[in-house]
């Protein structure tokens, strides 16, 4: 298996590192929804925060159906944390955030990709403003200009979330087949494993496990009712989103040449598998 986007379990360290470096909390409350996704994400966040020397309060738990968090939040309020992380989906994350603000908890709230959606504005109202969250990979607008322009020209619409990654995944297989001069997976997969490819989503190389090396994670905030990217986490370093875009644009002339046999962008590409 080869992944062109980062793994879900890399999100926890990414959002935790951003909290540590930019919010600089001394004490963080962590809540999860008791699902494998939410608990696993919260575990990674807590572990990373502790490694950074930040105090993490005893874990609080809801469920993926909890709608009333007031008892949990009242308890947390008494502990006076500087930030709160919630591992769960937007359906429960929205009410959690709204109720926290109603109780006068004004600290930063952070989430993983399950709650990193514009729906948080509908579910939490004005309370969603300023929330932080993470997603694996890069936002569409960070794809190279050649890809974005070609997609827009062909389909008269902007690409959907994972289109650049799906496009790259297709072309990686094409390149590997060309190198092996064969469509037989047994022959082209070894070439795919050692490939170095400059795609719509940037440079792609794989490690021994088939994961993308230095896979990016994106940190978002809610601004004026929309989720907007504010930072990229790459190789453990935080880069402001505007700086990342400027650097990518500077490299674009040398980096955006697609293979002559490259597949056309797909109009309705399915999200890349993680």
VEXDREN-2710 file (C-alpha; in Angstrom, 1 decimal):
% VEXDREN-2710
k/r/px/py/pz
1/UNK/0.0/0.0/0.0
2/UNK/1.2/3.5/-0.9
3/UNK/-0.2/6.7/0.5
4/UNK/0.0/10.1/-1.1
5/UNK/-1.4/11.9/1.9
6/UNK/-0.4/11.6/5.6
7/UNK/-1.9/9.1/7.9
8/UNK/-4.8/10.0/10.2
9/UNK/-2.6/9.2/13.2
10/UNK/-0.2/12.0/12.2
11/UNK/-2.9/14.6/12.8
12/UNK/-2.7/14.4/16.5
13/UNK/1.0/15.4/16.7
14/UNK/0.4/18.1/14.1
15/UNK/-2.4/19.9/15.9
16/UNK/-0.6/19.3/19.3
17/UNK/2.6/20.8/18.0
18/UNK/0.7/23.8/16.6
19/UNK/-1.0/24.4/20.0
20/UNK/2.3/24.1/21.8
21/UNK/4.2/26.5/19.5
22/UNK/1.5/29.1/18.7
23/UNK/-1.0/29.0/21.6
24/UNK/1.6/28.1/24.2
25/UNK/-0.8/26.6/26.8
26/UNK/0.5/25.5/30.2
27/UNK/-2.5/23.3/30.8
28/UNK/-4.8/21.5/28.3
29/UNK/-8.0/19.6/28.7
30/UNK/-8.6/16.6/26.4
31/UNK/-12.0/15.1/25.6
32/UNK/-12.9/12.3/23.2
33/UNK/-16.1/10.6/21.9
34/UNK/-15.0/7.1/23.0
35/UNK/-14.7/5.9/19.4
36/UNK/-11.6/4.3/17.9
37/UNK/-11.1/7.5/15.8
38/UNK/-11.7/10.1/18.6
39/UNK/-9.9/8.2/21.3
40/UNK/-6.9/7.4/19.1
41/UNK/-6.6/11.0/18.0
42/UNK/-6.9/12.3/21.5
43/UNK/-4.3/9.9/22.7
44/UNK/-1.8/11.2/20.1
45/UNK/-2.5/14.8/21.1
46/UNK/-2.1/14.1/24.8
47/UNK/1.1/12.2/24.3
48/UNK/2.6/15.0/22.1
49/UNK/1.6/17.7/24.5
50/UNK/3.1/15.9/27.5
51/UNK/6.3/15.4/25.5
52/UNK/6.4/19.2/25.1
53/UNK/6.2/19.6/28.8
54/UNK/2.5/20.8/28.9
55/UNK/0.2/19.5/31.6
56/UNK/-2.7/17.4/30.3
57/UNK/-5.7/17.1/32.6
58/UNK/-7.3/13.7/33.2
59/UNK/-9.2/12.6/30.1
60/UNK/-12.9/13.4/29.9
61/UNK/-15.2/11.2/27.7
62/UNK/-18.5/11.6/25.9
63/UNK/-19.8/9.4/23.1
64/UNK/-20.5/9.9/19.4
65/UNK/-24.1/10.7/20.3
66/UNK/-23.5/13.0/23.3
67/UNK/-25.4/16.3/22.9
68/UNK/-25.1/17.6/26.5
69/UNK/-21.5/18.3/27.6
70/UNK/-22.4/20.7/30.4
71/UNK/-21.3/18.4/33.2
72/UNK/-18.0/17.7/31.5
73/UNK/-17.4/21.3/30.7
74/UNK/-18.3/22.6/34.2
75/UNK/-15.7/20.2/35.6
76/UNK/-13.1/21.4/33.0
77/UNK/-13.9/25.1/33.7
78/UNK/-13.0/24.5/37.3
79/UNK/-9.5/23.2/36.2
80/UNK/-8.9/26.4/34.3
81/UNK/-7.1/25.0/31.2
82/UNK/-5.5/27.3/28.6
83/UNK/-6.9/25.2/25.7
84/UNK/-9.2/22.3/25.0
85/UNK/-8.8/19.5/22.4
86/UNK/-11.7/17.3/21.3
87/UNK/-11.4/14.0/19.5
88/UNK/-14.6/13.5/17.7
89/UNK/-16.9/14.5/14.8
90/UNK/-18.5/17.8/14.0
91/UNK/-22.0/16.5/15.1
92/UNK/-20.8/16.4/18.7
93/UNK/-17.9/18.9/18.4
94/UNK/-20.3/21.7/17.5
95/UNK/-22.6/21.4/20.5
96/UNK/-19.5/21.0/22.7
97/UNK/-18.1/24.2/21.6
98/UNK/-21.4/26.1/21.7
99/UNK/-22.0/25.0/25.3
100/UNK/-18.5/25.8/26.3
101/UNK/-18.9/29.4/25.3
102/UNK/-22.3/29.6/27.0
103/UNK/-20.6/28.5/30.2
104/UNK/-18.0/31.3/29.8
105/UNK/-15.1/29.1/28.7
106/UNK/-13.2/31.4/26.4
107/UNK/-10.0/29.4/25.7
108/UNK/-8.9/28.0/22.3
109/UNK/-10.7/24.8/21.2
110/UNK/-9.0/22.5/18.8
111/UNK/-10.2/19.5/16.8
112/UNK/-9.1/16.9/14.2
113/UNK/-10.4/16.5/10.7
114/UNK/-13.7/15.0/11.9
115/UNK/-14.7/18.4/13.1
116/UNK/-12.7/20.4/10.6
117/UNK/-15.7/21.4/8.5
118/UNK/-17.8/24.4/7.7
119/UNK/-20.7/22.6/9.4
120/UNK/-19.2/23.7/12.7
121/UNK/-20.5/27.2/12.0
122/UNK/-24.0/25.8/11.7
123/UNK/-23.7/23.6/14.8
124/UNK/-21.9/26.0/17.1
125/UNK/-22.9/29.4/15.7
126/UNK/-20.7/32.3/16.5
127/UNK/-18.9/30.1/19.0
128/UNK/-17.1/28.4/16.2
129/UNK/-15.1/31.6/15.3
130/UNK/-11.4/31.1/16.0
131/UNK/-11.5/27.3/16.5
132/UNK/-8.5/25.4/15.3
133/UNK/-8.4/22.1/13.5
134/UNK/-6.3/19.8/11.3
135/UNK/-6.6/17.9/8.1
136/UNK/-4.2/15.4/6.4
137/UNK/-2.5/16.8/3.3
138/UNK/-2.8/20.2/1.7
139/UNK/-5.8/22.3/0.9
140/UNK/-6.8/22.5/-2.8
141/UNK/-5.5/26.0/-3.2
142/UNK/-2.0/24.8/-2.3
143/UNK/-1.8/22.6/-5.4
144/UNK/0.5/23.9/-8.1
145/UNK/-0.9/26.5/-10.5
146/UNK/-0.5/24.4/-13.6
147/UNK/-2.9/21.7/-12.2
148/UNK/-5.4/24.3/-10.8
149/UNK/-5.5/26.2/-14.2
150/UNK/-5.8/23.0/-16.2
151/UNK/-8.6/21.6/-14.0
152/UNK/-10.5/24.9/-14.1
153/UNK/-10.2/25.2/-17.9
154/UNK/-11.4/21.6/-18.5
155/UNK/-14.3/21.4/-16.0
156/UNK/-15.1/25.1/-15.4
157/UNK/-15.0/24.5/-11.7
158/UNK/-12.5/24.4/-8.9
159/UNK/-11.1/21.0/-7.8
160/UNK/-12.6/19.2/-4.9
161/UNK/-10.6/18.5/-1.7
162/UNK/-8.5/15.5/-2.6
163/UNK/-8.4/15.9/-6.4
164/UNK/-4.7/16.9/-6.6
165/UNK/-3.8/13.8/-4.6
166/UNK/-5.9/11.5/-6.7
167/UNK/-4.4/13.0/-9.8
168/UNK/-0.9/12.4/-8.5
169/UNK/-1.7/8.9/-7.4
170/UNK/-2.8/8.1/-11.0
171/UNK/0.3/9.6/-12.5
172/UNK/2.6/7.8/-10.0
173/UNK/1.3/4.5/-11.2
174/UNK/1.7/5.6/-14.9
175/UNK/5.3/6.6/-14.3
176/UNK/6.1/3.4/-12.4
177/UNK/4.6/1.3/-15.3
178/UNK/6.7/3.3/-17.8
179/UNK/9.8/2.7/-15.7
180/UNK/9.1/-1.1/-15.5
181/UNK/7.8/-1.2/-19.1
182/UNK/4.9/-3.3/-17.8
183/UNK/1.4/-3.0/-16.4
184/UNK/2.1/-6.0/-14.1
185/UNK/2.0/-4.9/-10.4
186/UNK/4.7/-7.4/-9.6
187/UNK/7.0/-5.6/-12.0
188/UNK/6.1/-1.9/-11.5
189/UNK/5.5/-1.8/-7.7
190/UNK/9.3/-1.9/-7.0
191/UNK/9.7/1.1/-9.2
192/UNK/6.8/2.9/-7.5
193/UNK/8.5/2.2/-4.1
194/UNK/11.7/4.1/-5.1
195/UNK/10.1/6.8/-7.2
196/UNK/10.8/10.5/-6.8
197/UNK/8.0/12.5/-8.4
198/UNK/7.0/16.2/-8.6
199/UNK/3.3/16.3/-8.7
200/UNK/0.3/18.6/-8.3
201/UNK/0.6/18.3/-4.5
202/UNK/4.4/18.7/-4.4
203/UNK/7.3/16.2/-4.3
204/UNK/6.4/12.6/-3.6
205/UNK/8.7/9.9/-2.3
206/UNK/7.8/6.9/-0.2
207/UNK/9.4/5.4/2.9
208/UNK/9.8/1.7/3.6
209/UNK/6.2/1.4/4.8
210/UNK/4.8/3.1/1.7
211/UNK/3.9/6.3/3.5
212/UNK/4.7/9.6/1.8
213/UNK/7.9/11.1/3.2
214/UNK/7.4/14.4/5.1
215/UNK/3.7/14.3/4.4
216/UNK/2.1/17.7/5.1
217/UNK/-0.7/18.4/7.6
218/UNK/-2.7/21.6/7.4
219/UNK/-3.9/23.6/10.4
220/UNK/-7.2/25.6/9.8
221/UNK/-9.1/28.2/11.7
222/UNK/-12.7/29.2/11.5
223/UNK/-12.9/32.8/10.1
224/UNK/-16.1/34.5/9.1
225/UNK/-17.9/31.2/9.1
226/UNK/-15.5/29.4/6.8
227/UNK/-12.6/27.0/7.5
228/UNK/-9.4/28.6/6.3
229/UNK/-5.8/27.3/6.2
230/UNK/-3.4/29.1/8.4
231/UNK/-0.3/26.8/8.7
232/UNK/1.3/23.8/7.2
233/UNK/3.1/21.2/9.4
234/UNK/5.9/19.5/7.4
235/UNK/8.8/17.5/8.8
236/UNK/7.9/18.6/12.2
237/UNK/8.1/22.3/11.3
238/UNK/5.3/24.9/11.2
239/UNK/5.1/27.1/8.2
240/UNK/2.6/29.9/7.8
241/UNK/0.2/29.1/5.0
242/UNK/0.9/32.3/3.1
243/UNK/4.7/31.6/3.3
244/UNK/4.2/28.1/2.1
245/UNK/2.2/29.3/-0.9
246/UNK/4.9/31.9/-1.8
247/UNK/7.7/29.3/-1.6
248/UNK/5.7/26.8/-3.7
249/UNK/5.1/29.5/-6.3
250/UNK/8.8/30.3/-6.5
251/UNK/9.6/26.7/-7.2
252/UNK/6.7/26.3/-9.7
253/UNK/8.6/26.9/-13.0
254/UNK/10.9/24.0/-12.4
255/UNK/8.4/21.8/-10.6
256/UNK/5.2/21.7/-12.5
257/UNK/6.1/19.8/-15.7
258/UNK/3.7/16.9/-15.8
259/UNK/4.6/13.6/-17.6
260/UNK/3.5/13.7/-21.3
261/UNK/1.3/10.7/-20.6
262/UNK/-0.2/12.2/-17.5
263/UNK/-3.8/11.5/-16.8
264/UNK/-6.3/14.3/-17.2
265/UNK/-7.6/15.7/-13.9
266/UNK/-10.7/13.8/-12.8
267/UNK/-13.9/15.8/-12.5
268/UNK/-15.3/13.9/-9.5
269/UNK/-12.3/12.3/-7.9
270/UNK/-13.0/10.3/-4.8
271/UNK/-11.0/11.2/-1.7
272/UNK/-7.6/9.6/-1.5
273/UNK/-7.5/6.7/0.9
274/UNK/-5.5/7.2/4.0
END
